[in-house]
Amino acid sequence: MSKNETLNLGLDYLATVRHLSLNPKMVDLLEKEDYQVSVCNWISSHIATVNHILDRHLTACHNCFFRWERRSIQVLAAPLAQSFGIDGLCNLQTKPITILIDVGRVHPDDWLGLVVHEYSHAHIGFPGHDHRFISVLSHLCLGLGLEPPERQETTEYLRHLALCNPHNRSISIMVRLFRLGAFMGRTIHHWKSIILKIKLVHPIMFLV
């Protein structure tokens, strides 16, 4: 694949997820040319693998419900603009419903937690964090081995909740960091370092 083809493939993908977001400005199209080339090279080489992992997490969420209870949902990785201060979003207006996850700002071990959070919004068809959201979130956490939220948690806390693996010793630190917004300062060029961690966890997927 030529450099121009790689660039065009990456830009096409970014344009696609931008169209699927709640606000086009939420997806960072990377105006700096050097960033564009770097990220588009990464996308052409790795985005299929990353989206496959996210889709497996989506399937795991689906499997917590009867077939007739499941909504039509798709999940994709996307570089979300850090000015919005979010690591994931759920767009209820698209068909299927779209979940976008910024995998570059979260450790791969915690991608499932982000998908679970946004899946809860998709399942109830509501962007807020009311009792229905807590009920679905708790159901998913119990089914997938994640730490469920407390019923009395505030809406603001739930909005920034990091659903980490309970066996991860750093869970309490991770939650505090999310609440302080410490991950918000990371940008899309960190995706390259994240893929190294993915290779360690899923090495066979990189042999193709």
Secondary structure, 3 states (H helix, E strand, C coil): CCHHHHHHHHHHHHHHHHHHCCCHHHECCCCCHHHHHHHHHHHHHHHHHHHHHHHHHHHHHHCCCCHHHCCCEEEEECCECHHHCCCEEEECCCCCEEEEECHHHCCHHHHHHHHHHHHHHHHHCCCCCCHHHHHHHHHHHHHHCCCCCCCCCCHHHHHCCCCCCCCCCCHHHHHHHHHHCHHHHCCHHHHHHHHHHHHHHCHHHHCC
